[in-house]
Amino acid sequence: MESIDGVEPLPEDVPGCSTDESQKDTLKQSNTSVNHDKIYVGSWFLVEYDGAYFPGEMLEEGDEGDFLISVMHSAGKNWKWPSEKDITFYCREKIIRELGEPVVVKNWGHYKFHDL
């Protein structure tokens, strides 16, 4: 798969993106609320990256069935867009659950999610 706007896709050997069935079974238990047939551009999701969880907006679907997602970073009890965009391809197994759109908190560039 080629990069999109300078963002490289995840290699096949990234944990959670392999075909190892034991890893898939473990992750499926935590992401049963995501209907992977209904993932579309503009949807919001909680994704897992290196053991941490981030809310993010899906920007596009990759050629390999992965998804380009722009994530927010923690800002205390809320979330904010990082100063440098944090955009990465995530495989289906790393999408934990669907989220509603974030709500602005006091115009400080911070957001909250009612379902987080």
Helices and strands as residue ranges (DSSP letters): H 21-30, G 36-38, E 44-49, E 52-61, E 67-71, E 73-75, E 78-80, E 87-90, G 92-94, E 95-99, E 103-105, E 110-112
